[in-house]
Amino acid sequence: MDNGPAQNTQLVSDLSKTRIPAFSRLPVKDIIIYIFVMTGIIYVILRGASEQGYHWQWYRVPQYIFSFEDGIFTLGPLLQGLKITLHITWISMILTYLIGLVTALLRLSDSIVGRFVARIYLEVARNTPLIVQLFFVYFVIAPVLGIDRLFAAILALSLFEGAYASEIYRSGIVSLPKGQWEAAHSLGLTGFDTYRKVILPQAIRRVLPPLTSQTISLIKDSSLVSVIAVYEMTMQANALVAETFLTFELYFTIAGIYLVITVFLSQVVALLERRFRVHH
Amino acid sequence: MSEKQLGDYIINVKNISKTFPNGVTALDDFSTNIRRAEVVVVIGPSGSGKSTFLRCLNGLEEIDSGEIIFDGIPLDENKKNRLKIRREMGMVFQAFNLFPHMTVLQNVMLAQQLVRKSSKQVSRAVSMELLEKVGIDDKVDSYPIQLSGGQQQRVAIARALAMKPKVMLFDEATSALDPEMIGEVLDVMKTLAREGMTMICVTHELGFAQEVSDWVIFMDEGRIIEGGTADHFFNNPQEDRTKLFLSQIL
């Protein structure tokens, strides 16, 4: 224990001795491996497609994304669908965070009823398929509440993802040292202020990575709301595939669009993490 | 030894008992009274219930039976009473427990603004004054992780003092510190003692007890074995267990 710092310096000097010569830092080897792997993947895809006798018609795809005629830019069906997808995910994301937080706080509360209700909700939402929940909300709950299919989709998605988010919040909260609660307690902070100023700011920083994963899942899971005929991007693609038989072209295209959105989101969160670095 | 005048009783502890769920009895029919401006040092072997006693005083632990009255307010089920008592007692922990996501200054300002509803300007001024007093005024915008253990503990003392508490509880405040940092924290505590702060200190620092304490309590197995002035306690202990303990640590 006592010679810890000494061992550390030892380690550092060892590392500096075994430093790799400068020229080999060029990632030549990495690039070769990358090209090799990508070639393999593309070969498998093309081979698979050709064995099926698939006839690629990529040139027909752009018109379904957007069109540009007579100087007028028009969104194609896919981007129209993307607008709905973004609309659904944006609202569901906020609701997911809220539902997750409230559920986590209820599970950690002193109230027996609160804990019980939160637990029941969590187990039901987490242990049944999203597609069943979508049907349930749309056919059973929506008529009672008088909500349209778009909001039914948002509600079902938020309830489903909120259950996972609540466990993420809870793990962040209970991971904080007990001393943080005790310090706030001894200063006379109310429970509300303790959560608001001491616990949640630390807990949320800790759970940003898993919360981001959950948000990415939400974006992709939004494609499932096509089952209740909400015309988001996947629904548009389904409809176009039925019409044009451009199966792979269209599905790969929307996969690419989902990828762009989720990578963008990950980058924004990475930026946030750097800005709010945790001081531990 | 000390020239200050002790006041009336501020804390009455009557026959409190506390058994943890694992069956360990931390406090066994424990009673004591503490006067205003009194500095009480609690010593005893580990597991004797010293820390539990402190933690029961401000409600961090629940007592099973007995009664604690602080400045006329009973520490009972009433949430308002509990909050009131917590706000009048400062506590300093072995592990400092500073808020890592806030700067030194924010740590000290937080409770003043939230609990005492002081304005930003006022709580800032009070905090700067206290940080100067504990010798951290040049690091107010640092984060706790950037400070040494001794500095962190001095910030923690300033944070507790910012609430203008009537009593300060020190729970082994120097036990987690490197030896060369113990002195700087004890100096702050001694200054407080001399200024007339009512203090209850669980500590292993017998020099501190001899220098500033008005009363020393020796605890074992959840009871007070012996209590007395530092002079009496260290030079003329009566009980065998006290003598044994002192012989082991002196």
Interface residues (C-beta under 8 A of the other chain):
Chain A: P177 G179 Q180 E182 A183 H185 S186 L187 G188 L189 T190 D193 K197 V198 P201 Q202 R205 V278 H279 H280
Chain B: N58 G59 L60 L83 R86 R87 M89 G90 M91 F93 A95 F96 N97 L98 F99 P100 H101 L110 A111 L114 V115 Y143 P144 I145 A156 R159 A160 M163 L169
